[in-house]
Amino acid sequence: MKTGNLLIGLAIGAVAGVITGILVAPDKGTETRKLIKDKFKDMTKKVVDTVEDRIDNLEGKIKNMKNKADKAADGAV
């Protein structure tokens, strides 16, 4: 759970930093809103990709553990 909390904290910090940087930039309001929207989409995609990678990794580990357990069970019978 510590890794999950760290990822959430980093994501929130990154989003806050990007938004703060955009808001203090000397652009028009429409350009600023579009930039915030685009950055938010990019950050969301990165977070989703990271979560999907972690899920895939976890699924692989679970399958590996299941195969080992099945082999051990077959050997015990």
N, C-alpha and C positions, 0 to 999 in steps of 0.2 A: 504493500500500500504506500510505502514511502516514495517509490518511484512514480506512482500515479499522482501523488500530491505534488511532487516536484514538477512533473510535466504540466499540471494544471497551473501551478504558480508561475512557471516560465511562460506559458501561453498568455496568461492574464497580464504579466509584466510586459511582454512583447507588444500585446495589443495596446496597452496603456501608453507605452512609449511611442508607438507609431502614431496613435491618435494625437498625443500631445505634440509631437513633432509636426504633424500636419496642421494642427490648429494654430500654431504659432508661425507658420509659414505665410508669407505675404501673397496669397492667392485669392482669387474671387471665391465667393461662397459656393457657387455651383461646382467649380473645379475642386474645391476642398471636399465637398460632399462626395463627388465622384471618386476622388482619390481614397477617401476613407472607405467607401463601399468596395472598391477594388482591393485594397489592402486587407480588408476584413475577409473577403472571399479567398484571397491567397492564404491568409493565416488559417482559416477554417479548413481549407483543403490540406494544408500541411498537418494539422492536428488529426484530421480524419485519416490521412495516409499513415501517420504514426500509429494510431490506434489499430488500424487494420493490420499493419505489420506485426504489432504485438499480439493480436489475436491469432494471426496465422502462425506465428512462432509458438504460441501456447498450444494451439491445436496440434502442431507437429510434435511437441513434447508429450502431449497427452496420448497421441497415437503410439509413440515410441514406448511409453510406459505401459500401455495396454498390451502391446505386442510382447514386451518382456514378461508381463504378468501371465499372459496366455501360454508362453513357452514354459514358464516356471510351473504353471498349473499342469500342463501336459507332462512334464517331467516328473511331477509328484504323483501322478496317477499310475 
